[in-house]
Amino acid sequence: MRLFLPLLALGWGIISASAQWSIFAEKLPAPGHWATYQIEGIKPNEPASLTTIRLSVRDGGTLTGKPYVWLSIEPIAWLGSKEKAPLRFLLPQKLDRAGANKLLESAAEIVFSNPVKGAYHMLPEDVASLSDKVGYKNTNTLEADNPSAELIKLGEKSWTCSRMKMECFTVIDPPFVKKQTIIIRGTVWKDDTIPFGVVQAKWAEKSIKGDKVNEEQRVLTLTGFGKETTPAQALDRGDRFSIWKLLFNR
């Protein structure tokens, strides 16, 4: 196991760097809604990078008497995968801010639809076990900023947004591997009249591992949203998550 911990820590670090996805999970829209965003990444002495993600919601049935939905974010990497693919969280439809800030812990199931190596799913006990092995700890906060409201103009459209302060602190501290700390600080502009409520977000990411420090600025901007009318295809959940399959089938 000692030889595998660096790989596990690397994969879990990628998850931690994506902790900002929790900003979309509060007050999830009804099934069928979608939104697209452009993400600009800026690193010192490097060309800016541009990526696009799509969020969507589909019906997840009923668990313990409550309606659940699948929140899909795509395409993104997961647990150190070389491929990017849809990542889905099965969440209570009426998830509050405290639940959204604990996105991994709030999910009744997580499905990664790897197009090359096949889909697999994780249950809460799998997430808890892996977190324990790599010494994963995470806290997210999203609270009113000052000023509390601000006008955001995107193209010809203007949005009167609630301005929120976002902070995320993540520690990955497995045995035999240097501790890694990931700090995310930024601002989120929200308008609850659109699916997922996020119009724009800007944040700084700092990763500290030993004497190495990596920093990046990111800007996420809404580019479109709507509602699908055709039913979603059946979800392939694949095999259940296995550490050994993950390590030997990367």
GINOR-V659477 format. One record per run of one state. SS is the DSSP state (helix for helix, strand for strand, loop for the rest). FROM is the first residue (numbers start at 1). TO is the last residue. Records with the same first field share a line. If there is no record, write none. Layout:
BEGIN
SS: FROM-TO, FROM-TO
END
This chain:
BEGIN
loop: 1-4, 18-18, 25-32, 43-48, 64-65, 77-84, 93-96, 102-102, 107-108, 115-117, 123-123, 135-135, 155-156, 173-179, 191-197, 210-211, 228-238, 241-242, 249-250
helix: 5-17, 19-24, 97-101, 103-106, 124-134, 243-248
strand: 33-42, 49-63, 66-76, 85-92, 109-114, 118-122, 136-154, 157-172, 180-190, 198-209, 212-227, 239-240
END
